Amino acid sequence: MQSDLLQPFVDSAVRVLAQMLPGTVAHEEPSEESDLSVAAEGVAALVPVHGDAAGVAMYCMSRGTALAVAGALIGKPLAGLDRVAASCITEVANIITGNAMAALEARGCGCDILPPSLLAGHGLQVTLTTPTPTFVVQTGHGPITVNVALTSQNGNGRGAR
């Protein structure tokens, strides 16, 4: 994956999470492309992307981090990963991905997102169709690992419309 497809996700994740969550938000440098199989750490929100670039953005975190983030967003602690918590986590993923899509559009790479999905369970392994670089966003509620498995559909990484 070209870095011009990844950087909007890094910028968007840090900006959105800093606006939505109290405390400090920082990110680690993106890793090189990983294997096709990704450990999802307990909870994973997946947002499909299609257009000039296509694939999926996946936001992975522990169950505890998911509950802490969702609780911070609704203003009360949550005991379990219920529909409210799941909705909060998928909405955060949707907002981050939507902001990244707006940045890509400004660079001439037109993409749209589809509704997000949430996976939860112990020992989750998600197999992607393309190697994916990852980066970790550290929040006061725990780390969130972002996997961006996008490929350019026209070969230059920027898209054309």
JOZIHU-V877100 format. One record per backbone hydrogen bond with DSSP energy under -0.5 kcal/mol. CO is the residue of the C=O (numbers start at 1). NH is the residue of the N-H. If there is no record, write none. Layout:
{{CO,NH} {CO,NH}}
//
This chain:
{{2,5} {2,6} {3,7} {6,9} {6,10} {7,11} {8,12} {9,13} {10,14} {11,15} {12,16} {13,17} {14,18} {15,19} {16,20} {17,21} {26,138} {35,132} {36,38} {36,128} {38,126} {40,43} {40,61} {42,121} {43,61} {44,46} {44,119} {45,59} {46,48} {46,117} {47,57} {48,114} {49,55} {50,112} {52,153} {52,154} {54,151} {55,49} {56,149} {57,47} {58,60} {58,147} {59,45} {60,145} {61,43} {62,66} {63,67} {64,68} {65,69} {66,70} {67,71} {68,72} {69,73} {70,74} {71,75} {71,76} {80,82} {82,86} {83,87} {84,88} {85,89} {86,90} {87,91} {88,92} {89,93} {90,94} {91,95} {92,96} {93,97} {94,98} {95,99} {96,100} {97,101} {98,102} {99,103} {100,104} {101,105} {102,106} {103,107} {104,107} {104,109} {105,108} {108,110} {109,111} {110,52} {112,50} {117,46} {119,44} {121,124} {124,40} {125,127} {126,38} {126,128} {132,34} {133,148} {134,31} {135,146} {136,28} {136,138} {137,139} {137,144} {138,26} {139,142} {142,139} {144,137} {144,146} {145,60} {145,147} {146,135} {147,58} {147,149} {148,133} {148,150} {149,56} {151,54}}
//
